[in-house]
Amino acid sequence: MPKTSTLSALAFMAASAAHAADIEFWYGNTGTGEEAIQAACAAFNAAQDDHRATCVGLGGYETAMQKAIAAYRSGQHPALIQFFDAGTLDLMLSGAVMPVQDFEPGADWGDYITGARSYYETSQGALYSQPYNGSTLIFYGNRELLAKAGIDALPQTWEGVAEAARALKAAGVDCPFATDAHPWRVLEQFSARHGLSIATESNGYGGLDAEYTFNAGPVAQHLQNLAGWREEGLVKLDADTAAGKYTTAFNTGECAMMEGSTGSYGAAFAALGDKVEIAMAPMYEGYERHNTLIGGASIWVMKGHSEAEYDAARAFLDFLRLDEQQIEFTRATGYVPVTNSALAALEASDRAGSLEFATARIGVDSLNQPGGADSRGIRLGFYVQFRDIFMEETQKAFTGGQSMQAALDSAADRGNALLRRFEQTYQGAELP
């Protein structure tokens, strides 16, 4: 080989080595979501030789968040981490992350669907994190069980849900409707699609001085209705089901209807096949439908890494944004495509009508309903801890330990104490 060629080859190898890097991506998903993430990681590593991503499962969203914060303090944190929706404000003000739109300004961030953008963007409309496993709330039915009660379509209203549940009960279905009454379902998604706030300052987007208000009005009435329907035998919670978990109870044919994440569809379809019917989540009569909120999680870029590692992080983020990667993730899990281009590519393909992709259009349509100041998202501090408080108080009410109104009042009071502590912690900070 001529000397110049040798030198050129060595220079090329040195340049390649300079840009090659190994990075870690920490995530919280388990089950089908974890399987899909590991498949995407393997596909990225097989698609190119410059970088390698190691995807590390941490067993749950809350655990992942706690471990990432501890790792950042010790300087052992990953370049990329998946955080769930509830931790958004905590992450934005943590000083540990950088806005993804600044990190990669050349990407087409405007391609993200409205419902996915609004939760994770700044007041100026710049994305702080890359939406990834996007989900939203939808309604599920078991066609075979519904047919026993002469029901040929899922009800569109809560009044209709109660009526259908009574018909199912009369037809011998012991579990007409199932939920876990998690705040993501019965508080956040319920309020958003009804155009209601759960806190002042447009759910915290307007400032750190927000206060909870959900303990009065339609949200309180809905929780009281759920408690009453449970007493009537129309609604079952996790502990009421033979399966011990409401999604499992639906998937095994124990329960006829449930409200659940689009991310639950993969397991439901695998268990029940074409028995599964889905629709947008029900409304109360007299309310105009607004958008539901994006659920699941997004990917955040953590500070404190080398440029070579950030090159690898950009390549991995680019790969996950590819239409075909989003479509495969949707197929495997039921999570919805998060960009318009991926949705368009799916709908233009011969797979658009496949039952495997049934959540894609319904989920995106639900996210893209008309929005308002109170359906943009939740921007409240220590919200992860608040969700635990809400569950603790309302579960006491469901089991007869206190009235539902007392539970909601206590949850609001305890939640406001968290908000005041968060406000004091970040006193003088400006919301992104």
N, C-alpha and C positions, 0 to 999 in steps of 0.2 A: 504494500500500500504506500503511495506517495506520502512524504512527510506532511504536506499540507492537509491531505485527507485525514491522516492520523490525528493531527492537531484539531481539525474540525470535529472529528468524532468525539475526541476527548472533551472538547468544549461543549458539544451537545449533551454528552453524558453528565458533565458537571452542571450544566444549566438545568437538566431534568432533575438531577438530585437536589438542586437548590429549591426547586418548586415542589418536590414530592414531600408529602407529610402524612402522618397518621393522626387521626383525630378520633375523639369519642363523642357519641351522641347518646345522652341519657334520656330515657323515656319511662313513662309510668304505666302504659297499657299492659294488660294481661289478655289471655285467651286469644280470640281470632285477631284482635288488634295487634298483639305482640307478634303473632305469626306473620302478619302482613308487614310489619316494620322490619323484622329480621329478613324477610324476603326482599324488601326494597334495599336493605343494606347490602345483601349479597349481590343483588343485581348491579348496584353502583360499583362495587369492587370488581365485578366481572367485566364491566363496560369500559374500564380504563385502567391504566397502569400508573398514573401519576400520583394518586392518593389512595389512602385506605381509611375507611370509616369503620369503627367498631361500635356497634349499637348495644347499649347496656341497659337491660331492664331492671327497674328498681321496685317492681311489685305493686305500684299504685301511685296515683298522682300526688297525694299528700306526702307520701314517703319520699318521692322524687324531689319535691320542693324542699323538704327539710334537709335531705342529704346534699342537695346542690348548694344551699346556703352555707352549710357547714364546710363543704369542700372549698367554696370560694374563700372563706375566711382563712383556710389553711393553704391556699394556693394550689389545690389539687383538683380543681373543677374542670369540667369538659369545655370544649369550644362551643358546643351546641347542646341545648337542653329543651325538652318538651315540658311546658308548663300548662296547666289547665286553666280554664276561663276564670275561675274564682280568684286566682292569684295575680291577676293583671295589674292592679294598681300597686300592690306590694312590690312587684318586679320593676315597674316603671320608676318607682322612687328609690329603689334599693341601691343604685349606683353600681350594680354588678353587671348590667347589660347595656348594649348599645342598640339604637334603633336599626332594624334590619334595612329600612329604606335608605338610611345613611351608609350602612355597611355595603350595600350593593345598589348604588343609585341607577345603574343601567338597566335593571330588571323592569319588566312591565307590571308594576304593582297595581296599575289601574285595571288590570284584567280580573282582579279578584271580585267575586260577587259582592253586592252591597252588604248583605247580611254577614258575610265573613269579615269584611273590612272594618265595619263600624265598631266592633267590639275591641279591636286591637290597634286602632289608629289614634293619633294625637288630635288635639283640637284643631290643628291645621290640616288634618287629613292625611298625615304621613303614617305609614304602617310601622309599628314598633316591633312586631314579631311576624313571622311568616305563618299564616293559617295552614294547618296541616290536616289532622284528622277531624274534619269538620262534621258536626252532627247537629241535629235539631230535634225538637219534640214532634212526634207524629202519633197517630192512633192505630192500634192493631186490633184485628178481629180474627177469630177462628171460624171460617166459613161453615164448617161442619157443625159446630156447636150453635152458631147463630141460626142455622137452618132448622134446628130442633124447635126453635121458638118462632119460626116463620119469618125471620128477619133476613132480608136479602141484600141489605146495604148497611154499612156502619153509620150510626147516627152522627149528625153534624153539630148537634147542640147538646149541652149538658142536660137539658130537660129531656132530650131524646135518649141520652145515655141511661138516665134513671128509668125511663119507660121501658127501654130494651132490657135493662137488667131485671126488672120485675117480670117481664115476659120469659126471660131465660130461667129465672128462679122457679116460675110456675111450670116450666117445661122440664124441670129436674136437674138443671145445671147448678151445682152447689156454689160455684165461684163465677158469678156473672162478669165482674170487673175487678181488676187487680192494679195496685199501685204500691209504691213504698212510701209515698207522701214526702219524698225528698224535696227540699226547697227549689232545686233546679226545675222540677216538674210543676209543683203545686203553687209556687210563689213566683219565681223569675219568669218562666215561660208563660204561665197563666197571665201574669200582669202585662207582659210585653204584648202578647197577641190581643189583649183586650184594651190596649192603649192606656194602661194604668202604671203609675210609678209605685215603687216600694219604698222610696225615700225621697226627701226633698232634693233640691238642686239637680233635678233630672237624674236621679239615681247616683248622684255624686259627681257627674260630669262637670257641674258648675262650681264645685269647690269642696274643700275638706270639711266644711261645717254642716254637711248633710245630716239629716235625722230620719230615722225609720218612721214610716207612716202606714205600713201594711196592716196594722192591727185594727183598722177601721175601714168599712166600705166593702166592696165586692170580694176582695181577697179573704177577709175574715168570714164573710158569708159562705164562700166556697169551701173553706176548711170546715165550717160548721155543717155544711151539707154533706161533705165526705164522712164526717163523724156520724151524722144521722143515717146515711146510707149504709154505713158499716153496721150500725145497730140493727138495721132492717135486714141485714144479710145480703145486701147488694154489692158491697165492696169488701175486698179482703186485702189486708196488708201482708208484708212478708211473713210475719209470725203466724198469721192466720191460715196460711196455705200449708198443704201437706208437704210441698217441696221445700218450704222454708225461705224461698226467695221468689218474688213475684214474676220475674222474667222466666225463671225455670218452670214455675207453675203454668205460665202461658205456653211455653214450648213443649211441655209434656201433655198438653190438652186438658189440664185441670181447670183453667180459667178461659173464659170466652173472649174477653176484651182486656186490653191494657193500654196505658199511656206509656210510651217509652222512646228512647233515643233511636234515631235512624241507625246508630251504631249497634243496636241490638238485633238488627234485621238479619245479619249473616247467620247467627245462631238459630233464630226463629225459622228461617227458610231451610236451613239444614235439617231441622227437626220436623217441620210440618209441610214443607214444599208448597204446593199450590193451595193448601188450606189457608195460608196466611193472606189476609186482606189488610190493606193499609189506606189511611186517609189523613188529611190534616187534623190536628188536634181540635176537639170540640170547643165551641163558643157558647156563652150564655146568650139567650135571645135578647135582641135590642142593642147589641154591641157591634160596631164595625170592626172587621178583622184587620189587625196590624201584623207586622212581621214577627215571627218567632226569633229567638236569639241563637246565635251560633254557639254550639257546645263543643265538647271534645277539648282540643288543645292546639296550641301553636308552638312554633320553634323559635327560641330566643338565642341571640348571639351573646356569649359571655365575654367580658373584658379580660385582658391579661394573657393573651396568647400571641404567638409570633406571626409574622406576615405569611410565612409558609403554611402555618396551620390555618390561617384565615383564607388563604387561597383554596385549601382543601374544603373548608367550610362552605365557601361560595359554590364550589363545584357540586357539593352534596345538595345544597339548597336548590341549585339549578336543576339537578337531576330529579329531585322530588316534585318540582313544579311541572315537569314534562306531562303533557296530556296523557300519554300512555301509562305513566306511573300512577297518576291520579285515578284513571279508569280501572286499573288493576286493583288499586287499594279499595275503590268502591265495590268492585266485584267480590273481593275477599271479605269485606267487613260490613257493608251497608252504610259506611260513612259517605257523605256526599262529595262530589267534585267541588273544589273551592274557587276555580277560575271559570270564567265564561268560555274560554277556549276549550277547556277539557269537557265541559258540558256539551258544547256544540259538537266536538269530535265524537263524543259518545252517541249523541242523537243522530249524527250522520252515518253511524256505523250500522252494521246488520245486527248488532247486539242490543240496540236501543229498546226493543220490545221484550227482551228477556226478563224473566221474573227475578233473576239475580240482580238486576239493576233497577228494581221497582222503586227504591227510595230516592233515586237521583232526581227525577223531575219533581216529585211531591216535596222532597226536602228543600230543594232550591226554590220552588214556588212559594213555600211557606216562609223561607228566609227573605224572599224578595217582595212580600206583600207591602203595601204602603206603610211607611214608618213615621215616627214622630220623636219628639224629644225624650219620651218615656219608654221607647222601645229600641233605643240605640244599644243599650247594654247595661252592665253593672260596673260602676267605677267607685267602689266603696272599700275602705281599708279594713284589714284583718277579716276579710269576707270568708276565708276558709274557716276561721274559728266561729264566725257567726252561723254558718251553715250547721255546724255541730250543735250550737245553742238552739237553733230553730227545731232541729230534729229532736233534741232532748225534751224540749218543752211540749211540742205537739204530740209526741208519742205518749207522754203522760196523759194528755187529754184523750187520746184515742183509747187508752186502757182504763179510763175512768178516774185517773188520779187528780184531775182538775178539769174545770170547764175549758172549752176550746178558747173562749175569749180571754180567760185568765192566762192560758198558755201563750197566746199571741201578744198580750200586753207584757208578759214577763220577757218574752223573746225580744220584743222591741226595746224594752228598758235595758236589758243586758247588751243588746246590740249597740244601742246608743252609747253605752259606757265604753265599748270597744272603739267606736268611732271617735269619741273624745280623746281616748288614749292615743289613737293613730294620729289625730290632728295635732296633739301635743308633741308627739314624736317627730313629726315633719313640719313643725311650726315655721312658717315663712317660706316653705317650699312652694314652687309654682307647678301646678298640674301640667303635664305635657299636652 
